[in-house]
Amino acid sequence: MKYGRNIYQDFSGGKRHKKEYNVGNSVEWRDITYKETFDEEIRGLTRRRRTDSSCKVEDIEGILNSLYIMEGADQIGRGSLQDTILSARIAAYEHFIAQWKAETGK
């Protein structure tokens, strides 16, 4: 039985793709969105670190702090989708920073 489809447009890499998912399971779309957002953030951060010689871990920590502020500023409610995306972005930044510090011994 089909419950419907959720169309997600992926703009990573400058290409626009449409992906269709069966969203019969009410949690499935959250898991998919979380994983795709996390992976996309990691790719972007990795690319930035590799190509921008002026990028420092402190710069990434500053962005993470801004994300924490956004997370706390939910007075009118973002909704499940935006909460999932923001949670995945924060997790990606935390992971990336921890990995970077482990590599550099900081």
GUMIRO-482893 format. One record per residue (C-alpha): residue in one letter; x, y, z; residue number from 0. Coordinates in pm, whole numbers. Example, Ala and Ser with C-alpha at 12.3 -4.5 7.8 and 13.67 -1.06 7.14 Angstrom:
<residu: A | xx: 1230 | yy: -450 | zz: 780 | num: 0>
<residu: S | xx: 1367 | yy: -106 | zz: 714 | num: 1>
//
This chain:
<residu: M | xx: 0 | yy: 0 | zz: 0 | num: 0>
<residu: K | xx: 138 | yy: 338 | zz: -98 | num: 1>
<residu: Y | xx: 101 | yy: 619 | zz: 151 | num: 2>
<residu: G | xx: 240 | yy: 891 | zz: -72 | num: 3>
<residu: R | xx: 571 | yy: 1026 | zz: -184 | num: 4>
<residu: N | xx: 800 | yy: 1295 | zz: -64 | num: 5>
<residu: I | xx: 1001 | yy: 1467 | zz: -336 | num: 6>
<residu: Y | xx: 1338 | yy: 1597 | zz: -223 | num: 7>
<residu: Q | xx: 1546 | yy: 1820 | zz: -445 | num: 8>
<residu: D | xx: 1919 | yy: 1783 | zz: -399 | num: 9>
<residu: F | xx: 2119 | yy: 2085 | zz: -508 | num: 10>
<residu: S | xx: 2459 | yy: 1949 | zz: -406 | num: 11>
<residu: G | xx: 2733 | yy: 1971 | zz: -661 | num: 12>
<residu: G | xx: 2546 | yy: 2233 | zz: -863 | num: 13>
<residu: K | xx: 2314 | yy: 1974 | zz: -1010 | num: 14>
<residu: R | xx: 1943 | yy: 1954 | zz: -946 | num: 15>
<residu: H | xx: 1798 | yy: 1610 | zz: -893 | num: 16>
<residu: K | xx: 1458 | yy: 1491 | zz: -791 | num: 17>
<residu: K | xx: 1440 | yy: 1197 | zz: -558 | num: 18>
<residu: E | xx: 1119 | yy: 1024 | zz: -470 | num: 19>
<residu: Y | xx: 1064 | yy: 834 | zz: -148 | num: 20>
<residu: N | xx: 778 | yy: 628 | zz: -25 | num: 21>
<residu: V | xx: 687 | yy: 793 | zz: 303 | num: 22>
<residu: G | xx: 463 | yy: 520 | zz: 433 | num: 23>
<residu: N | xx: 665 | yy: 503 | zz: 749 | num: 24>
<residu: S | xx: 631 | yy: 833 | zz: 931 | num: 25>
<residu: V | xx: 986 | yy: 808 | zz: 1064 | num: 26>
<residu: E | xx: 1150 | yy: 704 | zz: 738 | num: 27>
<residu: W | xx: 1147 | yy: 1054 | zz: 587 | num: 28>
<residu: R | xx: 1318 | yy: 1195 | zz: 898 | num: 29>
<residu: D | xx: 1594 | yy: 934 | zz: 881 | num: 30>
<residu: I | xx: 1650 | yy: 995 | zz: 511 | num: 31>
<residu: T | xx: 1647 | yy: 1373 | zz: 550 | num: 32>
<residu: Y | xx: 1883 | yy: 1357 | zz: 848 | num: 33>
<residu: K | xx: 2135 | yy: 1132 | zz: 672 | num: 34>
<residu: E | xx: 2132 | yy: 1329 | zz: 347 | num: 35>
<residu: T | xx: 2169 | yy: 1661 | zz: 529 | num: 36>
<residu: F | xx: 2451 | yy: 1527 | zz: 749 | num: 37>
<residu: D | xx: 2637 | yy: 1383 | zz: 449 | num: 38>
<residu: E | xx: 2590 | yy: 1703 | zz: 246 | num: 39>
<residu: E | xx: 2727 | yy: 1918 | zz: 529 | num: 40>
<residu: I | xx: 3031 | yy: 1692 | zz: 573 | num: 41>
<residu: R | xx: 3101 | yy: 1708 | zz: 197 | num: 42>
<residu: G | xx: 3075 | yy: 2088 | zz: 202 | num: 43>
<residu: L | xx: 3295 | yy: 2127 | zz: 508 | num: 44>
<residu: T | xx: 3555 | yy: 1887 | zz: 367 | num: 45>
<residu: R | xx: 3558 | yy: 2077 | zz: 37 | num: 46>
<residu: R | xx: 3594 | yy: 2409 | zz: 218 | num: 47>
<residu: R | xx: 3882 | yy: 2286 | zz: 431 | num: 48>
<residu: R | xx: 4058 | yy: 2142 | zz: 126 | num: 49>
<residu: T | xx: 4016 | yy: 2445 | zz: -102 | num: 50>
<residu: D | xx: 4019 | yy: 2745 | zz: 138 | num: 51>
<residu: S | xx: 4363 | yy: 2781 | zz: 292 | num: 52>
<residu: S | xx: 4238 | yy: 3058 | zz: 522 | num: 53>
<residu: C | xx: 3973 | yy: 2832 | zz: 680 | num: 54>
<residu: K | xx: 4053 | yy: 2746 | zz: 1039 | num: 55>
<residu: V | xx: 3879 | yy: 2520 | zz: 1288 | num: 56>
<residu: E | xx: 3781 | yy: 2836 | zz: 1479 | num: 57>
<residu: D | xx: 3583 | yy: 2952 | zz: 1174 | num: 58>
<residu: I | xx: 3387 | yy: 2628 | zz: 1170 | num: 59>
<residu: E | xx: 3332 | yy: 2654 | zz: 1547 | num: 60>
<residu: G | xx: 3188 | yy: 3002 | zz: 1494 | num: 61>
<residu: I | xx: 2935 | yy: 2865 | zz: 1246 | num: 62>
<residu: L | xx: 2850 | yy: 2587 | zz: 1490 | num: 63>
<residu: N | xx: 2783 | yy: 2845 | zz: 1761 | num: 64>
<residu: S | xx: 2547 | yy: 3024 | zz: 1523 | num: 65>
<residu: L | xx: 2366 | yy: 2695 | zz: 1462 | num: 66>
<residu: Y | xx: 2329 | yy: 2649 | zz: 1840 | num: 67>
<residu: I | xx: 2172 | yy: 2995 | zz: 1859 | num: 68>
<residu: M | xx: 1934 | yy: 2910 | zz: 1575 | num: 69>
<residu: E | xx: 1839 | yy: 2589 | zz: 1755 | num: 70>
<residu: G | xx: 1748 | yy: 2784 | zz: 2068 | num: 71>
<residu: A | xx: 1556 | yy: 3053 | zz: 1880 | num: 72>
<residu: D | xx: 1251 | yy: 2842 | zz: 1800 | num: 73>
<residu: Q | xx: 979 | yy: 3059 | zz: 1951 | num: 74>
<residu: I | xx: 718 | yy: 3007 | zz: 1682 | num: 75>
<residu: G | xx: 818 | yy: 2654 | zz: 1586 | num: 76>
<residu: R | xx: 1012 | yy: 2538 | zz: 1285 | num: 77>
<residu: G | xx: 833 | yy: 2213 | zz: 1236 | num: 78>
<residu: S | xx: 965 | yy: 1859 | zz: 1214 | num: 79>
<residu: L | xx: 1141 | yy: 1899 | zz: 881 | num: 80>
<residu: Q | xx: 1346 | yy: 2204 | zz: 978 | num: 81>
<residu: D | xx: 1421 | yy: 2059 | zz: 1322 | num: 82>
<residu: T | xx: 1556 | yy: 1744 | zz: 1155 | num: 83>
<residu: I | xx: 1769 | yy: 1946 | zz: 913 | num: 84>
<residu: L | xx: 1909 | yy: 2169 | zz: 1187 | num: 85>
<residu: S | xx: 1988 | yy: 1870 | zz: 1410 | num: 86>
<residu: A | xx: 2174 | yy: 1701 | zz: 1125 | num: 87>
<residu: R | xx: 2370 | yy: 2018 | zz: 1046 | num: 88>
<residu: I | xx: 2474 | yy: 2058 | zz: 1410 | num: 89>
<residu: A | xx: 2579 | yy: 1694 | zz: 1433 | num: 90>
<residu: A | xx: 2783 | yy: 1727 | zz: 1113 | num: 91>
<residu: Y | xx: 2964 | yy: 2036 | zz: 1239 | num: 92>
<residu: E | xx: 3035 | yy: 1873 | zz: 1576 | num: 93>
<residu: H | xx: 3166 | yy: 1560 | zz: 1404 | num: 94>
<residu: F | xx: 3378 | yy: 1757 | zz: 1157 | num: 95>
<residu: I | xx: 3533 | yy: 1974 | zz: 1430 | num: 96>
<residu: A | xx: 3611 | yy: 1672 | zz: 1650 | num: 97>
<residu: Q | xx: 3769 | yy: 1492 | zz: 1354 | num: 98>
<residu: W | xx: 3974 | yy: 1799 | zz: 1255 | num: 99>
<residu: K | xx: 4101 | yy: 1844 | zz: 1612 | num: 100>
<residu: A | xx: 4189 | yy: 1475 | zz: 1638 | num: 101>
<residu: E | xx: 4392 | yy: 1498 | zz: 1316 | num: 102>
<residu: T | xx: 4582 | yy: 1807 | zz: 1429 | num: 103>
<residu: G | xx: 4620 | yy: 1699 | zz: 1791 | num: 104>
<residu: K | xx: 4438 | yy: 2003 | zz: 1930 | num: 105>
//
